[in-house]
Amino acid sequence: MSKEPEWLTELLEQADQREEKHRIEMSKIRADQALAVIASFEEKASEIEQIAQQEIDLITSWKEFELSKLQRKISWLSFQIEQYMRTTGESTLNLAHGTIKIRKSRDKVDVIDPQKFLPIGKKLGLVRHIDAQDEPDLNAIRAYLKTHGNRPPIGVTVTPGQPTFSYKTIKKGIPDEQIEDGRIVEPEQTSQAAA
């Protein structure tokens, strides 16, 4: 077994002596006094938490107020751009600071009477079998409508898609998030806007 180097032994002895100097000789009275000091520290910690939470609440309130002001301005400008875009007759405008688009959304298909629709839907191949249950296949119904002049089968209603407005801004040469009606949305999503 190797012996510790002399410098390491001295260092360990010095650490033990320092620890002895910082050790308090405990008794019931000193233990009680230590508990009182701990309680005081816990009170101060609680006070710090409370002050910090008040500051966080203040900053959060300020942030929400400032963002709501900006959101109102964005919504107003977005509305102005949409109105302009609708007058141009264009579907897309690529500009220096972004892109403006008007796209027709998909027609909304609703099966309002499944009892009437399911027998006809099965014959036309507009029903899919999932979990031992037949249910309308809305994509197949949309395809059927395109090939049959938008005449829905019995029990189905069609709500024509409305043009939607969207814009995408470019910041520092990089396209930003997709923005529609002044709100940030996931790319490829569109919002409904009346024509």
GIVENGI-V323040 format. One record per residue. PHI is phi in whole degrees, -180 to 180 (NA if undefined). NEAR is the number of other C-alpha atoms within 10 Angstrom. Layout:
phi: (PHI;PHI)
near: (NEAR;NEAR)
This chain:
phi: (NA;-82;-87;-67;-64;-60;-63;-70;-61;-63;-62;-65;-64;-64;-64;-63;-65;-63;-65;-63;-63;-88;-79;-100;-76;-88;-146;-60;-65;-65;-63;-65;-64;-64;-62;-63;-66;-61;-60;-63;-63;-65;-61;-63;-62;-64;-64;-62;-60;-64;-63;-62;-64;-62;-66;-62;-62;-62;-66;-63;-63;-62;-60;-63;-63;-65;-66;-66;-62;-66;-63;-62;-67;-62;-62;-64;-64;-61;-61;-62;-64;-61;-61;-63;-60;-68;-81;-78;80;-83;-98;-144;-126;-95;-119;-61;-107;154;-130;-117;-137;-127;-131;-80;-80;-68;-65;-92;-110;-125;-92;-89;-137;-59;-62;-76;-76;-56;-62;-71;-60;-64;-63;-88;76;-106;-126;-120;-103;-127;50;56;-144;-89;-143;-61;-100;-62;-66;-66;-65;-61;-63;-60;-61;-64;-84;-118;64;58;-96;-75;-67;-59;88;-123;-117;-125;-106;-60;-66;-104;-63;-115;-108;-148;-144;-134;-95;-118;-116;53;81;-117;-59;-86;-62;-71;-118;-135;50;80;-118;-77;-133;-67;-57;78;-92;-132;-108;-83;-141;-68;-75)
near: (3;4;6;8;8;8;9;10;12;11;11;11;12;12;12;11;12;11;11;11;9;8;9;10;8;10;9;8;9;12;13;12;12;13;12;12;12;12;12;12;12;12;12;12;12;12;12;12;12;12;12;12;12;12;12;12;12;11;12;12;12;12;12;11;12;11;12;12;11;12;14;12;13;15;15;14;14;21;15;11;16;21;13;11;18;15;8;10;9;12;14;16;14;11;10;9;14;16;16;22;19;22;17;16;17;12;14;13;18;15;21;12;12;15;11;14;20;21;13;15;23;15;9;13;14;22;22;15;11;8;7;6;8;13;18;20;15;16;12;16;24;19;12;18;17;12;10;11;8;15;13;18;19;17;16;18;15;16;10;13;16;18;19;20;30;25;25;19;18;14;11;8;10;10;13;14;16;19;21;25;22;19;16;13;15;11;11;6;12;21;16;16;17;8;11)
